[in-house]
């Protein structure tokens, strides 16, 4: 899974997160943003 695919998933989930939990912003950070992820890297999402 690449950075663009993760961003697409985050964008698709944002409306649900807004309505259920009042989330205003979501962001991606860490190794995926820098495109330095490895096979065992986790996905870091800022809420």
PASEBA-1860 file (N, C-alpha, C; in nm, 3 decimals):
! residues 47
1> XXXXXXXX> 0.085/-0.117/0.000/0.000/0.000/0.000/0.090/0.123/0.000 ~ 0.058/0.217/-0.083/0.138/0.338/-0.095/0.071/0.459/-0.033 ~ 0.143/0.569/-0.032/0.097/0.694/0.029/-0.036/0.741/-0.031 ~ -0.048/0.741/-0.162/-0.170/0.790/-0.226/-0.291/0.703/-0.193 ~ -0.272/0.574/-0.183/-0.382/0.485/-0.148/-0.428/0.509/-0.004 ~ -0.333/0.532/0.086/-0.367/0.561/0.226/-0.442/0.692/0.236 ~ -0.396/0.795/0.165/-0.464/0.925/0.166/-0.606/0.910/0.114 ~ -0.626/0.831/0.011/-0.760/0.807/-0.044/-0.851/0.743/0.061
9> XXXXXXXX> -0.801/0.645/0.133/-0.879/0.579/0.238/-0.914/0.678/0.348 ~ -0.818/0.759/0.390/-0.842/0.860/0.494/-0.951/0.956/0.448 ~ -0.943/1.002/0.325/-1.044/1.096/0.272/-1.183/1.031/0.268 ~ -1.188/0.905/0.231/-1.317/0.835/0.225/-1.377/0.813/0.363 ~ -1.295/0.795/0.464/-1.342/0.770/0.601/-1.371/0.898/0.678 ~ -1.322/1.012/0.631/-1.336/1.137/0.705/-1.482/1.174/0.738 ~ -1.576/1.167/0.644/-1.714/1.203/0.679/-1.770/1.119/0.794 ~ -1.742/0.991/0.794/-1.788/0.904/0.903/-1.723/0.944/1.036
17> XXXXXXXX> -1.594/0.971/1.033/-1.523/1.011/1.155/-1.575/1.145/1.207 ~ -1.610/1.236/1.116/-1.666/1.365/1.156/-1.799/1.346/1.228 ~ -1.888/1.268/1.168/-2.022/1.253/1.225/-2.023/1.169/1.353 ~ -1.942/1.065/1.359/-1.943/0.976/1.476/-1.863/1.031/1.594 ~ -1.751/1.096/1.564/-1.658/1.133/1.671/-1.625/1.282/1.676 ~ -1.678/1.360/1.585/-1.650/1.503/1.585/-1.509/1.538/1.536 ~ -1.448/1.447/1.463/-1.313/1.470/1.412/-1.318/1.583/1.309 ~ -1.229/1.680/1.323/-1.227/1.792/1.231/-1.120/1.778/1.123
25> XXXXXXXX> -1.007/1.719/1.160/-0.898/1.705/1.063/-0.829/1.570/1.080 ~ -0.786/1.514/0.971/-0.706/1.391/0.971/-0.582/1.416/0.888 ~ -0.472/1.357/0.928/-0.349/1.374/0.852/-0.262/1.251/0.861 ~ -0.176/1.237/0.765/-0.082/1.126/0.758/0.057/1.180/0.786 ~ 0.134/1.109/0.868/0.271/1.150/0.895/0.359/1.027/0.910 ~ 0.486/1.048/0.921/0.579/0.937/0.941/0.639/0.884/0.813 ~ 0.676/0.758/0.816/0.752/0.697/0.706/0.676/0.696/0.574 ~ 0.544/0.686/0.577/0.468/0.683/0.451/0.470/0.819/0.382
33> XXXXXXXX> 0.467/0.927/0.459/0.474/1.060/0.399/0.610/1.081/0.334 ~ 0.713/1.034/0.401/0.850/1.048/0.351/0.883/0.944/0.244 ~ 0.788/0.853/0.222/0.804/0.741/0.129/0.929/0.659/0.163 ~ 0.944/0.633/0.295/1.053/0.551/0.346/1.000/0.431/0.424 ~ 0.875/0.395/0.398/0.814/0.283/0.469/0.883/0.152/0.435 ~ 0.874/0.062/0.529/0.928/-0.073/0.510/0.814/-0.172/0.521 ~ 0.843/-0.296/0.499/0.740/-0.400/0.503/0.664/-0.401/0.635 ~ 0.731/-0.377/0.747/0.668/-0.382/0.878/0.631/-0.244/0.934
41> XXXXXXX> 0.635/-0.140/0.852/0.602/-0.005/0.898/0.454/0.004/0.934 ~ 0.426/0.083/1.037/0.287/0.112/1.070/0.245/0.238/0.996 ~ 0.115/0.267/1.000/0.062/0.386/0.936/0.028/0.485/1.046 ~ 0.090/0.604/1.039/0.071/0.707/1.142/-0.032/0.808/1.094 ~ -0.144/0.816/1.168/-0.252/0.908/1.133/-0.272/1.006/1.247 ~ -0.272/1.135/1.213/-0.295/1.242/1.309/-0.443/1.274/1.309 ~ -0.504/1.274/1.427/-0.647/1.304/1.440/-0.662/1.430/1.522
END
